[in-house]
Amino acid sequence: MKRILTEYTFRTDRVDRPLRLAVAPDIHSSPFEDVLEEFSRCDAVLIPGDLVDRHRRNNSNALRFLETAPDCAPVFLSIGNHERKYRDRETFLQKVRESRVTLLDNESTDFHGIRLGGLSSARDGVPDREFLNRFEKEEGYRLLMCHHPEMYRDYVAGRAIDLTVCGHAHGGQIQIAGHGLYAPGQGLFPKLTHGLYDNGKMLLSRGMTNGAKPRLPRICNPCELIILNIIPG
């Protein structure tokens, strides 16, 4: 599987030391061993949804990830549509809670000056706005994991949240002249596929794997691991 490494750097006076964060959405219970060395060079690993693949009969790779990845760095997981729709959802989430991975289900936590939040995928597409109202008032550099870029567009944009990291769009699957062909949640010719949007307030990953069913080919659109550097200044 071809996977690129993309780095972004943000400055803020609300951290007192540089932080290097891996952003790895859309693993979809696929093999992940090739990125563990990179994880070990990071202060934390952020999974903005879809660690599991709801179409698989078992999610053995996702379960191994819960056991293995925290050996490299602290891991934080928010809920994507595959966790929400997974038939064994409660069993899996309980395994997350019993692991060394921190589950942020419409919750937030402190991490070295960062206020890290996880906005959960919602069945009706409407997120927990009470959580968002609380989160944007919390102290620190507010970094939100939100699986759906369209959820960011409709419910997060304009709030006092410094940066939101997203996945779900799979880079638009096929890129033609820098534009995606299709993304779940946006349909044909999506406007949100990868990179920075909203004056640098939303960072969208192409996704770690080729996505779940249907497994369409990727053309001019490699899978991606993002390294997010947050430095004082």
Residue pairs with C-beta under 8 A, 6 or more apart in sequence:
1 30
1 209
1 210
1 223
2 222
2 223
3 34
3 35
3 208
3 222
3 223
3 224
3 225
4 206
4 222
4 223
4 224
4 225
5 38
5 224
5 225
5 226
5 227
6 224
6 225
6 226
6 227
7 226
7 227
7 228
7 229
8 196
8 203
8 226
8 227
8 228
8 229
9 229
9 230
9 231
10 162
10 163
10 200
10 228
10 229
10 230
10 231
11 230
11 231
11 232
11 233
12 141
12 162
12 230
12 231
12 232
12 233
13 232
13 233
14 113
14 114
14 140
14 141
15 112
15 113
15 114
15 141
15 230
15 231
15 232
16 113
16 232
17 112
17 232
18 229
18 230
18 231
18 232
19 43
19 44
19 112
19 113
19 114
19 229
19 230
19 231
20 41
20 42
20 43
20 227
20 228
20 229
21 42
21 43
21 44
21 45
21 46
21 227
21 228
21 229
21 230
22 35
22 38
22 39
22 42
22 44
22 45
22 46
22 73
22 225
22 226
22 227
22 228
23 46
23 48
23 165
23 203
23 205
23 225
23 226
23 227
23 228
24 35
24 45
24 46
24 47
24 205
24 208
24 225
24 226
25 47
25 48
25 49
25 50
25 80
25 147
25 165
25 166
25 167
25 168
25 205
25 207
25 208
26 49
26 50
26 80
26 167
26 168
26 170
26 205
26 207
26 208
26 209
26 211
27 47
27 50
27 51
27 61
27 62
27 65
27 208
27 209
28 50
28 51
28 52
28 53
28 82
28 208
28 209
28 211
28 212
29 51
29 52
29 53
29 56
29 59
29 60
29 61
29 62
30 53
30 61
30 208
30 209
31 61
32 61
32 65
32 68
32 69
32 208
35 208
35 225
36 68
36 69
36 72
38 225
38 227
39 45
39 69
39 72
39 73
40 72
40 73
42 72
42 73
42 227
43 73
43 74
43 112
44 73
44 74
44 75
44 76
44 111
45 69
45 72
45 73
45 74
45 75
45 76
46 76
46 116
46 145
46 165
46 228
47 75
47 76
47 77
47 78
47 145
48 78
48 80
48 118
48 145
48 146
48 147
48 165
48 166
48 167
48 205
49 77
49 78
49 79
49 80
49 81
49 82
49 83
49 121
49 145
49 147
49 148
49 167
49 168
50 80
50 81
50 82
50 83
50 147
50 167
50 168
50 212
51 62
51 65
51 77
51 80
51 82
51 83
52 59
52 62
52 82
52 83
52 86
52 92
53 59
53 62
53 82
53 212
54 82
54 85
54 86
54 87
54 212
55 212
55 213
59 86
59 92
62 92
63 95
66 95
66 96
66 99
66 100
66 101
67 99
69 75
69 101
70 99
70 100
70 101
74 102
74 111
75 100
75 101
75 102
76 101
76 102
76 104
76 109
76 111
76 116
76 118
76 145
77 96
77 101
77 102
77 103
77 104
77 118
78 103
78 104
78 105
78 118
78 119
78 120
78 145
78 146
78 147
79 93
79 103
79 105
79 118
79 120
79 121
79 147
80 121
80 147
80 148
80 167
80 168
81 121
81 147
81 148
81 168
81 184
82 212
83 89
83 92
83 93
83 121
84 120
84 121
84 122
84 123
86 92
93 103
93 105
96 103
97 103
102 109
103 118
104 116
104 117
104 118
104 145
105 118
105 120
106 118
106 119
106 120
106 127
106 128
106 131
107 117
107 118
107 131
108 115
108 116
108 117
108 118
108 134
108 135
108 138
109 115
109 116
110 116
110 140
113 140
113 141
114 140
114 141
114 143
114 230
115 135
115 138
115 139
115 140
115 141
115 142
115 143
116 143
116 144
116 145
117 131
117 135
117 138
117 142
117 143
117 144
117 145
117 161
118 144
118 145
119 127
119 128
119 131
119 132
119 144
119 145
119 146
119 147
119 151
119 156
120 127
120 128
121 147
121 148
121 151
122 128
122 151
125 151
126 155
127 146
127 151
127 155
129 155
132 155
132 156
132 159
132 161
135 142
135 144
135 161
136 142
136 159
136 160
136 161
137 160
141 162
141 163
141 230
142 160
142 161
142 162
142 163
143 162
143 163
143 164
143 165
143 230
144 156
144 161
144 163
144 164
144 165
145 164
145 165
146 152
146 156
146 164
146 165
146 166
147 166
147 167
147 168
148 166
148 168
148 185
149 166
149 168
149 169
149 185
149 186
149 192
149 197
149 202
149 204
150 185
150 186
150 192
152 164
152 166
152 192
152 198
152 202
153 192
156 164
156 202
157 198
157 201
157 202
161 201
162 201
163 200
163 201
163 202
163 203
164 201
164 202
164 203
165 202
165 203
165 204
165 205
165 226
165 228
166 192
166 202
166 203
166 204
166 205
167 204
167 205
167 207
168 183
168 184
168 185
168 207
169 180
169 183
169 184
169 185
169 186
169 190
169 192
169 193
169 194
169 204
169 206
169 207
170 183
170 184
170 206
170 207
170 210
170 211
170 218
170 221
171 180
171 193
171 194
171 206
171 207
171 218
171 221
171 222
171 224
172 179
172 180
172 181
172 182
172 183
172 190
172 193
172 194
172 221
173 180
173 181
173 182
173 183
173 211
173 216
173 217
173 218
173 219
173 221
174 180
174 181
174 182
174 216
174 217
174 218
174 219
174 220
174 221
175 181
175 193
175 219
175 220
175 221
176 220
179 189
179 193
180 189
180 190
180 193
180 194
180 221
181 188
181 189
182 188
182 189
182 190
182 216
183 190
183 192
183 193
186 192
192 202
192 204
193 204
193 206
194 204
194 205
194 206
194 221
194 224
195 203
195 204
196 202
196 203
196 204
197 203
197 204
203 226
203 228
205 224
205 226
206 221
206 222
206 223
206 224
207 223
207 224
208 223
208 224
208 225
209 223
210 216
210 217
210 218
210 223
